[in-house]
Amino acid sequence: MMVSPWFRFYLDYDPLPALQKIACPVLALNGEKDLQVSSKENLAKIQKALQDGGNKDFQTTECPV
């Protein structure tokens, strides 16, 4: 599975350029107990990408579940 095209794409994909292009309102949620993604780090990067792209209508929230 780790050499499948989908998994390689998943590992190599950088969502920041796409996030910088979003012009509509955004609500980004992450669970604090997520084992695959650090919610604090992930939300900070999402927030920065949206700000860098000029989006002013967004909210990032860490959910306590």
mmCIF file of the N, C-alpha and C atoms, coordinates in Angstrom:
data_MODEL
# 
_entry.id   MODEL 
# 
loop_
_atom_site.group_PDB 
_atom_site.id 
_atom_site.type_symbol 
_atom_site.label_atom_id 
_atom_site.label_alt_id 
_atom_site.label_comp_id 
_atom_site.label_asym_id 
_atom_site.label_entity_id 
_atom_site.label_seq_id 
_atom_site.pdbx_PDB_ins_code 
_atom_site.Cartn_x 
_atom_site.Cartn_y 
_atom_site.Cartn_z 
_atom_site.occupancy 
_atom_site.B_iso_or_equiv 
_atom_site.pdbx_formal_charge 
_atom_site.auth_seq_id 
_atom_site.auth_comp_id 
_atom_site.auth_asym_id 
_atom_site.auth_atom_id 
_atom_site.pdbx_PDB_model_num 
ATOM 1   N N  . MET A 1 1  ? 0.817   -1.198 0.000  1.00 0.00 ? 1  MET A N  1 
ATOM 2   C CA . MET A 1 1  ? 0.000   0.000  0.000  1.00 0.00 ? 1  MET A CA 1 
ATOM 3   C C  . MET A 1 1  ? 0.862   1.264  0.000  1.00 0.00 ? 1  MET A C  1 
ATOM 4   N N  . MET A 1 2  ? 1.988   1.234  0.675  1.00 0.00 ? 2  MET A N  1 
ATOM 5   C CA . MET A 1 2  ? 2.808   2.448  0.792  1.00 0.00 ? 2  MET A CA 1 
ATOM 6   C C  . MET A 1 2  ? 3.456   2.867  -0.523 1.00 0.00 ? 2  MET A C  1 
ATOM 7   N N  . VAL A 1 3  ? 3.446   2.015  -1.517 1.00 0.00 ? 3  VAL A N  1 
ATOM 8   C CA . VAL A 1 3  ? 4.005   2.391  -2.815 1.00 0.00 ? 3  VAL A CA 1 
ATOM 9   C C  . VAL A 1 3  ? 2.909   2.630  -3.850 1.00 0.00 ? 3  VAL A C  1 
ATOM 10  N N  . SER A 1 4  ? 1.652   2.578  -3.432 1.00 0.00 ? 4  SER A N  1 
ATOM 11  C CA . SER A 1 4  ? 0.556   2.813  -4.371 1.00 0.00 ? 4  SER A CA 1 
ATOM 12  C C  . SER A 1 4  ? 0.563   4.272  -4.822 1.00 0.00 ? 4  SER A C  1 
ATOM 13  N N  . PRO A 1 5  ? 0.097   4.538  -6.024 1.00 0.00 ? 5  PRO A N  1 
ATOM 14  C CA . PRO A 1 5  ? 0.063   5.922  -6.520 1.00 0.00 ? 5  PRO A CA 1 
ATOM 15  C C  . PRO A 1 5  ? -0.726  6.848  -5.585 1.00 0.00 ? 5  PRO A C  1 
ATOM 16  N N  . TRP A 1 6  ? -1.856  6.386  -5.060 1.00 0.00 ? 6  TRP A N  1 
ATOM 17  C CA . TRP A 1 6  ? -2.656  7.231  -4.169 1.00 0.00 ? 6  TRP A CA 1 
ATOM 18  C C  . TRP A 1 6  ? -1.860  7.595  -2.921 1.00 0.00 ? 6  TRP A C  1 
ATOM 19  N N  . PHE A 1 7  ? -1.205  6.624  -2.307 1.00 0.00 ? 7  PHE A N  1 
ATOM 20  C CA . PHE A 1 7  ? -0.467  6.887  -1.081 1.00 0.00 ? 7  PHE A CA 1 
ATOM 21  C C  . PHE A 1 7  ? 0.694   7.831  -1.345 1.00 0.00 ? 7  PHE A C  1 
ATOM 22  N N  . ARG A 1 8  ? 1.388   7.662  -2.457 1.00 0.00 ? 8  ARG A N  1 
ATOM 23  C CA . ARG A 1 8  ? 2.488   8.567  -2.813 1.00 0.00 ? 8  ARG A CA 1 
ATOM 24  C C  . ARG A 1 8  ? 1.953   9.990  -3.000 1.00 0.00 ? 8  ARG A C  1 
ATOM 25  N N  . PHE A 1 9  ? 0.811   10.109 -3.692 1.00 0.00 ? 9  PHE A N  1 
ATOM 26  C CA . PHE A 1 9  ? 0.203   11.426 -3.873 1.00 0.00 ? 9  PHE A CA 1 
ATOM 27  C C  . PHE A 1 9  ? -0.139  12.035 -2.521 1.00 0.00 ? 9  PHE A C  1 
ATOM 28  N N  . TYR A 1 10 ? -0.724  11.236 -1.642 1.00 0.00 ? 10 TYR A N  1 
ATOM 29  C CA . TYR A 1 10 ? -1.110  11.691 -0.309 1.00 0.00 ? 10 TYR A CA 1 
ATOM 30  C C  . TYR A 1 10 ? 0.092   12.216 0.467  1.00 0.00 ? 10 TYR A C  1 
ATOM 31  N N  . LEU A 1 11 ? 1.201   11.525 0.389  1.00 0.00 ? 11 LEU A N  1 
ATOM 32  C CA . LEU A 1 11 ? 2.408   11.947 1.109  1.00 0.00 ? 11 LEU A CA 1 
ATOM 33  C C  . LEU A 1 11 ? 3.057   13.180 0.493  1.00 0.00 ? 11 LEU A C  1 
ATOM 34  N N  . ASP A 1 12 ? 2.976   13.291 -0.816 1.00 0.00 ? 12 ASP A N  1 
ATOM 35  C CA . ASP A 1 12 ? 3.655   14.382 -1.526 1.00 0.00 ? 12 ASP A CA 1 
ATOM 36  C C  . ASP A 1 12 ? 2.811   15.655 -1.653 1.00 0.00 ? 12 ASP A C  1 
ATOM 37  N N  . TYR A 1 13 ? 1.504   15.545 -1.473 1.00 0.00 ? 13 TYR A N  1 
ATOM 38  C CA . TYR A 1 13 ? 0.617   16.690 -1.710 1.00 0.00 ? 13 TYR A CA 1 
ATOM 39  C C  . TYR A 1 13 ? 0.822   17.786 -0.674 1.00 0.00 ? 13 TYR A C  1 
ATOM 40  N N  . ASP A 1 14 ? 0.963   19.005 -1.150 1.00 0.00 ? 14 ASP A N  1 
ATOM 41  C CA . ASP A 1 14 ? 1.094   20.180 -0.285 1.00 0.00 ? 14 ASP A CA 1 
ATOM 42  C C  . ASP A 1 14 ? -0.161  21.031 -0.478 1.00 0.00 ? 14 ASP A C  1 
ATOM 43  N N  . PRO A 1 15 ? -1.059  21.089 0.509  1.00 0.00 ? 15 PRO A N  1 
ATOM 44  C CA . PRO A 1 15 ? -2.305  21.834 0.338  1.00 0.00 ? 15 PRO A CA 1 
ATOM 45  C C  . PRO A 1 15 ? -2.159  23.354 0.463  1.00 0.00 ? 15 PRO A C  1 
ATOM 46  N N  . LEU A 1 16 ? -1.010  23.842 0.894  1.00 0.00 ? 16 LEU A N  1 
ATOM 47  C CA . LEU A 1 16 ? -0.864  25.283 1.132  1.00 0.00 ? 16 LEU A CA 1 
ATOM 48  C C  . LEU A 1 16 ? -1.124  26.138 -0.104 1.00 0.00 ? 16 LEU A C  1 
ATOM 49  N N  . PRO A 1 17 ? -0.598  25.798 -1.282 1.00 0.00 ? 17 PRO A N  1 
ATOM 50  C CA . PRO A 1 17 ? -0.906  26.632 -2.454 1.00 0.00 ? 17 PRO A CA 1 
ATOM 51  C C  . PRO A 1 17 ? -2.405  26.688 -2.767 1.00 0.00 ? 17 PRO A C  1 
ATOM 52  N N  . ALA A 1 18 ? -3.105  25.576 -2.592 1.00 0.00 ? 18 ALA A N  1 
ATOM 53  C CA . ALA A 1 18 ? -4.557  25.574 -2.832 1.00 0.00 ? 18 ALA A CA 1 
ATOM 54  C C  . ALA A 1 18 ? -5.274  26.425 -1.779 1.00 0.00 ? 18 ALA A C  1 
ATOM 55  N N  . LEU A 1 19 ? -4.847  26.321 -0.520 1.00 0.00 ? 19 LEU A N  1 
ATOM 56  C CA . LEU A 1 19 ? -5.460  27.123 0.541  1.00 0.00 ? 19 LEU A CA 1 
ATOM 57  C C  . LEU A 1 19 ? -5.269  28.616 0.299  1.00 0.00 ? 19 LEU A C  1 
ATOM 58  N N  . GLN A 1 20 ? -4.133  28.988 -0.242 1.00 0.00 ? 20 GLN A N  1 
ATOM 59  C CA . GLN A 1 20 ? -3.857  30.402 -0.512 1.00 0.00 ? 20 GLN A CA 1 
ATOM 60  C C  . GLN A 1 20 ? -4.768  30.978 -1.595 1.00 0.00 ? 20 GLN A C  1 
ATOM 61  N N  . LYS A 1 21 ? -5.375  30.127 -2.403 1.00 0.00 ? 21 LYS A N  1 
ATOM 62  C CA . LYS A 1 21 ? -6.239  30.576 -3.497 1.00 0.00 ? 21 LYS A CA 1 
ATOM 63  C C  . LYS A 1 21 ? -7.716  30.636 -3.107 1.00 0.00 ? 21 LYS A C  1 
ATOM 64  N N  . ILE A 1 22 ? -8.070  30.156 -1.922 1.00 0.00 ? 22 ILE A N  1 
ATOM 65  C CA . ILE A 1 22 ? -9.479  30.114 -1.515 1.00 0.00 ? 22 ILE A CA 1 
ATOM 66  C C  . ILE A 1 22 ? -9.954  31.525 -1.167 1.00 0.00 ? 22 ILE A C  1 
ATOM 67  N N  . ALA A 1 23 ? -11.041 31.937 -1.817 1.00 0.00 ? 23 ALA A N  1 
ATOM 68  C CA . ALA A 1 23 ? -11.572 33.275 -1.600 1.00 0.00 ? 23 ALA A CA 1 
ATOM 69  C C  . ALA A 1 23 ? -12.906 33.257 -0.858 1.00 0.00 ? 23 ALA A C  1 
ATOM 70  N N  . CYS A 1 24 ? -13.503 32.105 -0.667 1.00 0.00 ? 24 CYS A N  1 
ATOM 71  C CA . CYS A 1 24 ? -14.787 32.013 0.026  1.00 0.00 ? 24 CYS A CA 1 
ATOM 72  C C  . CYS A 1 24 ? -14.564 31.811 1.529  1.00 0.00 ? 24 CYS A C  1 
ATOM 73  N N  . PRO A 1 25 ? -15.612 31.964 2.351  1.00 0.00 ? 25 PRO A N  1 
ATOM 74  C CA . PRO A 1 25 ? -15.468 31.730 3.786  1.00 0.00 ? 25 PRO A CA 1 
ATOM 75  C C  . PRO A 1 25 ? -15.003 30.304 4.080  1.00 0.00 ? 25 PRO A C  1 
ATOM 76  N N  . VAL A 1 26 ? -14.175 30.162 5.118  1.00 0.00 ? 26 VAL A N  1 
ATOM 77  C CA . VAL A 1 26 ? -13.605 28.855 5.471  1.00 0.00 ? 26 VAL A CA 1 
ATOM 78  C C  . VAL A 1 26 ? -13.802 28.604 6.963  1.00 0.00 ? 26 VAL A C  1 
ATOM 79  N N  . LEU A 1 27 ? -14.230 27.396 7.295  1.00 0.00 ? 27 LEU A N  1 
ATOM 80  C CA . LEU A 1 27 ? -14.255 26.925 8.672  1.00 0.00 ? 27 LEU A CA 1 
ATOM 81  C C  . LEU A 1 27 ? -13.374 25.680 8.717  1.00 0.00 ? 27 LEU A C  1 
ATOM 82  N N  . ALA A 1 28 ? -12.233 25.772 9.381  1.00 0.00 ? 28 ALA A N  1 
ATOM 83  C CA . ALA A 1 28 ? -11.298 24.643 9.483  1.00 0.00 ? 28 ALA A CA 1 
ATOM 84  C C  . ALA A 1 28 ? -11.368 24.092 10.901 1.00 0.00 ? 28 ALA A C  1 
ATOM 85  N N  . LEU A 1 29 ? -11.699 22.816 11.020 1.00 0.00 ? 29 LEU A N  1 
ATOM 86  C CA . LEU A 1 29 ? -11.820 22.148 12.306 1.00 0.00 ? 29 LEU A CA 1 
ATOM 87  C C  . LEU A 1 29 ? -10.822 21.008 12.393 1.00 0.00 ? 29 LEU A C  1 
ATOM 88  N N  . ASN A 1 30 ? -10.189 20.871 13.541 1.00 0.00 ? 30 ASN A N  1 
ATOM 89  C CA . ASN A 1 30 ? -9.309  19.731 13.822 1.00 0.00 ? 30 ASN A CA 1 
ATOM 90  C C  . ASN A 1 30 ? -9.604  19.248 15.230 1.00 0.00 ? 30 ASN A C  1 
ATOM 91  N N  . GLY A 1 31 ? -9.573  17.947 15.428 1.00 0.00 ? 31 GLY A N  1 
ATOM 92  C CA . GLY A 1 31 ? -9.758  17.378 16.755 1.00 0.00 ? 31 GLY A CA 1 
ATOM 93  C C  . GLY A 1 31 ? -8.431  17.319 17.500 1.00 0.00 ? 31 GLY A C  1 
ATOM 94  N N  . GLU A 1 32 ? -8.432  17.723 18.764 1.00 0.00 ? 32 GLU A N  1 
ATOM 95  C CA . GLU A 1 32 ? -7.191  17.754 19.538 1.00 0.00 ? 32 GLU A CA 1 
ATOM 96  C C  . GLU A 1 32 ? -6.615  16.365 19.797 1.00 0.00 ? 32 GLU A C  1 
ATOM 97  N N  . LYS A 1 33 ? -7.433  15.317 19.664 1.00 0.00 ? 33 LYS A N  1 
ATOM 98  C CA . LYS A 1 33 ? -6.956  13.961 19.915 1.00 0.00 ? 33 LYS A CA 1 
ATOM 99  C C  . LYS A 1 33 ? -6.600  13.209 18.629 1.00 0.00 ? 33 LYS A C  1 
ATOM 100 N N  . ASP A 1 34 ? -6.580  13.909 17.509 1.00 0.00 ? 34 ASP A N  1 
ATOM 101 C CA . ASP A 1 34 ? -6.216  13.293 16.235 1.00 0.00 ? 34 ASP A CA 1 
ATOM 102 C C  . ASP A 1 34 ? -4.793  12.756 16.332 1.00 0.00 ? 34 ASP A C  1 
ATOM 103 N N  . LEU A 1 35 ? -4.611  11.497 15.986 1.00 0.00 ? 35 LEU A N  1 
ATOM 104 C CA . LEU A 1 35 ? -3.297  10.865 16.092 1.00 0.00 ? 35 LEU A CA 1 
ATOM 105 C C  . LEU A 1 35 ? -2.451  11.041 14.833 1.00 0.00 ? 35 LEU A C  1 
ATOM 106 N N  . GLN A 1 36 ? -3.073  11.425 13.721 1.00 0.00 ? 36 GLN A N  1 
ATOM 107 C CA . GLN A 1 36 ? -2.339  11.559 12.467 1.00 0.00 ? 36 GLN A CA 1 
ATOM 108 C C  . GLN A 1 36 ? -1.856  12.981 12.213 1.00 0.00 ? 36 GLN A C  1 
ATOM 109 N N  . VAL A 1 37 ? -2.549  13.956 12.772 1.00 0.00 ? 37 VAL A N  1 
ATOM 110 C CA . VAL A 1 37 ? -2.242  15.358 12.497 1.00 0.00 ? 37 VAL A CA 1 
ATOM 111 C C  . VAL A 1 37 ? -2.228  16.133 13.810 1.00 0.00 ? 37 VAL A C  1 
ATOM 112 N N  . SER A 1 38 ? -1.181  16.891 14.037 1.00 0.00 ? 38 SER A N  1 
ATOM 113 C CA . SER A 1 38 ? -1.139  17.786 15.190 1.00 0.00 ? 38 SER A CA 1 
ATOM 114 C C  . SER A 1 38 ? -2.100  18.942 14.927 1.00 0.00 ? 38 SER A C  1 
ATOM 115 N N  . SER A 1 39 ? -3.183  19.005 15.691 1.00 0.00 ? 39 SER A N  1 
ATOM 116 C CA . SER A 1 39 ? -4.210  20.009 15.400 1.00 0.00 ? 39 SER A CA 1 
ATOM 117 C C  . SER A 1 39 ? -3.683  21.431 15.529 1.00 0.00 ? 39 SER A C  1 
ATOM 118 N N  . LYS A 1 40 ? -2.902  21.717 16.539 1.00 0.00 ? 40 LYS A N  1 
ATOM 119 C CA . LYS A 1 40 ? -2.379  23.080 16.710 1.00 0.00 ? 40 LYS A CA 1 
ATOM 120 C C  . LYS A 1 40 ? -1.488  23.479 15.538 1.00 0.00 ? 40 LYS A C  1 
ATOM 121 N N  . GLU A 1 41 ? -0.588  22.597 15.154 1.00 0.00 ? 41 GLU A N  1 
ATOM 122 C CA . GLU A 1 41 ? 0.322   22.888 14.035 1.00 0.00 ? 41 GLU A CA 1 
ATOM 123 C C  . GLU A 1 41 ? -0.450  23.004 12.722 1.00 0.00 ? 41 GLU A C  1 
ATOM 124 N N  . ASN A 1 42 ? -1.369  22.077 12.491 1.00 0.00 ? 42 ASN A N  1 
ATOM 125 C CA . ASN A 1 42 ? -2.134  22.065 11.253 1.00 0.00 ? 42 ASN A CA 1 
ATOM 126 C C  . ASN A 1 42 ? -2.994  23.320 11.124 1.00 0.00 ? 42 ASN A C  1 
ATOM 127 N N  . LEU A 1 43 ? -3.703  23.679 12.181 1.00 0.00 ? 43 LEU A N  1 
ATOM 128 C CA . LEU A 1 43 ? -4.560  24.861 12.128 1.00 0.00 ? 43 LEU A CA 1 
ATOM 129 C C  . LEU A 1 43 ? -3.751  26.138 11.956 1.00 0.00 ? 43 LEU A C  1 
ATOM 130 N N  . ALA A 1 44 ? -2.590  26.206 12.570 1.00 0.00 ? 44 ALA A N  1 
ATOM 131 C CA . ALA A 1 44 ? -1.728  27.390 12.405 1.00 0.00 ? 44 ALA A CA 1 
ATOM 132 C C  . ALA A 1 44 ? -1.285  27.534 10.949 1.00 0.00 ? 44 ALA A C  1 
ATOM 133 N N  . LYS A 1 45 ? -0.950  26.423 10.313 1.00 0.00 ? 45 LYS A N  1 
ATOM 134 C CA . LYS A 1 45 ? -0.527  26.478 8.906  1.00 0.00 ? 45 LYS A CA 1 
ATOM 135 C C  . LYS A 1 45 ? -1.687  26.834 7.986  1.00 0.00 ? 45 LYS A C  1 
ATOM 136 N N  . ILE A 1 46 ? -2.861  26.291 8.280  1.00 0.00 ? 46 ILE A N  1 
ATOM 137 C CA . ILE A 1 46 ? -4.046  26.651 7.490  1.00 0.00 ? 46 ILE A CA 1 
ATOM 138 C C  . ILE A 1 46 ? -4.329  28.140 7.625  1.00 0.00 ? 46 ILE A C  1 
ATOM 139 N N  . GLN A 1 47 ? -4.299  28.646 8.852  1.00 0.00 ? 47 GLN A N  1 
ATOM 140 C CA . GLN A 1 47 ? -4.551  30.069 9.093  1.00 0.00 ? 47 GLN A CA 1 
ATOM 141 C C  . GLN A 1 47 ? -3.548  30.940 8.339  1.00 0.00 ? 47 GLN A C  1 
ATOM 142 N N  . LYS A 1 48 ? -2.278  30.592 8.401  1.00 0.00 ? 48 LYS A N  1 
ATOM 143 C CA . LYS A 1 48 ? -1.243  31.372 7.717  1.00 0.00 ? 48 LYS A CA 1 
ATOM 144 C C  . LYS A 1 48 ? -1.453  31.357 6.202  1.00 0.00 ? 48 LYS A C  1 
ATOM 145 N N  . ALA A 1 49 ? -1.769  30.193 5.648  1.00 0.00 ? 49 ALA A N  1 
ATOM 146 C CA . ALA A 1 49 ? -1.976  30.098 4.202  1.00 0.00 ? 49 ALA A CA 1 
ATOM 147 C C  . ALA A 1 49 ? -3.163  30.949 3.772  1.00 0.00 ? 49 ALA A C  1 
ATOM 148 N N  . LEU A 1 50 ? -4.246  30.910 4.532  1.00 0.00 ? 50 LEU A N  1 
ATOM 149 C CA . LEU A 1 50 ? -5.410  31.720 4.192  1.00 0.00 ? 50 LEU A CA 1 
ATOM 150 C C  . LEU A 1 50 ? -5.083  33.212 4.290  1.00 0.00 ? 50 LEU A C  1 
ATOM 151 N N  . GLN A 1 51 ? -4.384  33.612 5.336  1.00 0.00 ? 51 GLN A N  1 
ATOM 152 C CA . GLN A 1 51 ? -3.985  35.017 5.485  1.00 0.00 ? 51 GLN A CA 1 
ATOM 153 C C  . GLN A 1 51 ? -3.054  35.440 4.359  1.00 0.00 ? 51 GLN A C  1 
ATOM 154 N N  . ASP A 1 52 ? -2.077  34.592 4.041  1.00 0.00 ? 52 ASP A N  1 
ATOM 155 C CA . ASP A 1 52 ? -1.134  34.914 2.961  1.00 0.00 ? 52 ASP A CA 1 
ATOM 156 C C  . ASP A 1 52 ? -1.851  35.090 1.627  1.00 0.00 ? 52 ASP A C  1 
ATOM 157 N N  . GLY A 1 53 ? -2.945  34.354 1.435  1.00 0.00 ? 53 GLY A N  1 
ATOM 158 C CA . GLY A 1 53 ? -3.721  34.458 0.206  1.00 0.00 ? 53 GLY A CA 1 
ATOM 159 C C  . GLY A 1 53 ? -4.706  35.612 0.210  1.00 0.00 ? 53 GLY A C  1 
ATOM 160 N N  . GLY A 1 54 ? -4.807  36.329 1.324  1.00 0.00 ? 54 GLY A N  1 
ATOM 161 C CA . GLY A 1 54 ? -5.693  37.484 1.393  1.00 0.00 ? 54 GLY A CA 1 
ATOM 162 C C  . GLY A 1 54 ? -7.104  37.168 1.875  1.00 0.00 ? 54 GLY A C  1 
ATOM 163 N N  . ASN A 1 55 ? -7.355  35.951 2.300  1.00 0.00 ? 55 ASN A N  1 
ATOM 164 C CA . ASN A 1 55 ? -8.679  35.598 2.794  1.00 0.00 ? 55 ASN A CA 1 
ATOM 165 C C  . ASN A 1 55 ? -8.845  36.164 4.207  1.00 0.00 ? 55 ASN A C  1 
ATOM 166 N N  . LYS A 1 56 ? -9.911  36.938 4.386  1.00 0.00 ? 56 LYS A N  1 
ATOM 167 C CA . LYS A 1 56 ? -10.165 37.548 5.696  1.00 0.00 ? 56 LYS A CA 1 
ATOM 168 C C  . LYS A 1 56 ? -11.368 36.923 6.399  1.00 0.00 ? 56 LYS A C  1 
ATOM 169 N N  . ASP A 1 57 ? -12.061 36.025 5.714  1.00 0.00 ? 57 ASP A N  1 
ATOM 170 C CA . ASP A 1 57 ? -13.284 35.434 6.255  1.00 0.00 ? 57 ASP A CA 1 
ATOM 171 C C  . ASP A 1 57 ? -13.064 33.954 6.531  1.00 0.00 ? 57 ASP A C  1 
ATOM 172 N N  . PHE A 1 58 ? -12.403 33.673 7.664  1.00 0.00 ? 58 PHE A N  1 
ATOM 173 C CA . PHE A 1 58 ? -12.154 32.280 8.026  1.00 0.00 ? 58 PHE A CA 1 
ATOM 174 C C  . PHE A 1 58 ? -12.098 32.140 9.534  1.00 0.00 ? 58 PHE A C  1 
ATOM 175 N N  . GLN A 1 59 ? -12.297 30.904 9.967  1.00 0.00 ? 59 GLN A N  1 
ATOM 176 C CA . GLN A 1 59 ? -12.181 30.578 11.380 1.00 0.00 ? 59 GLN A CA 1 
ATOM 177 C C  . GLN A 1 59 ? -11.512 29.214 11.501 1.00 0.00 ? 59 GLN A C  1 
ATOM 178 N N  . THR A 1 60 ? -10.542 29.102 12.405 1.00 0.00 ? 60 THR A N  1 
ATOM 179 C CA . THR A 1 60 ? -9.923  27.818 12.680 1.00 0.00 ? 60 THR A CA 1 
ATOM 180 C C  . THR A 1 60 ? -10.224 27.467 14.139 1.00 0.00 ? 60 THR A C  1 
ATOM 181 N N  . THR A 1 61 ? -10.633 26.221 14.353 1.00 0.00 ? 61 THR A N  1 
ATOM 182 C CA . THR A 1 61 ? -11.052 25.806 15.684 1.00 0.00 ? 61 THR A CA 1 
ATOM 183 C C  . THR A 1 61 ? -10.526 24.408 15.990 1.00 0.00 ? 61 THR A C  1 
ATOM 184 N N  . GLU A 1 62 ? -9.975  24.268 17.196 1.00 0.00 ? 62 GLU A N  1 
ATOM 185 C CA . GLU A 1 62 ? -9.551  22.961 17.683 1.00 0.00 ? 62 GLU A CA 1 
ATOM 186 C C  . GLU A 1 62 ? -10.687 22.385 18.533 1.00 0.00 ? 62 GLU A C  1 
ATOM 187 N N  . CYS A 1 63 ? -11.181 21.223 18.143 1.00 0.00 ? 63 CYS A N  1 
ATOM 188 C CA . CYS A 1 63 ? -12.297 20.587 18.845 1.00 0.00 ? 63 CYS A CA 1 
ATOM 189 C C  . CYS A 1 63 ? -11.757 19.647 19.923 1.00 0.00 ? 63 CYS A C  1 
ATOM 190 N N  . PRO A 1 64 ? -12.332 19.689 21.127 1.00 0.00 ? 64 PRO A N  1 
ATOM 191 C CA . PRO A 1 64 ? -11.817 18.881 22.232 1.00 0.00 ? 64 PRO A CA 1 
ATOM 192 C C  . PRO A 1 64 ? -12.328 17.441 22.223 1.00 0.00 ? 64 PRO A C  1 
ATOM 193 N N  . VAL A 1 65 ? -12.318 16.803 21.093 1.00 0.00 ? 65 VAL A N  1 
ATOM 194 C CA . VAL A 1 65 ? -12.768 15.402 21.009 1.00 0.00 ? 65 VAL A CA 1 
ATOM 195 C C  . VAL A 1 65 ? -11.762 14.569 20.255 1.00 0.00 ? 65 VAL A C  1 
# 
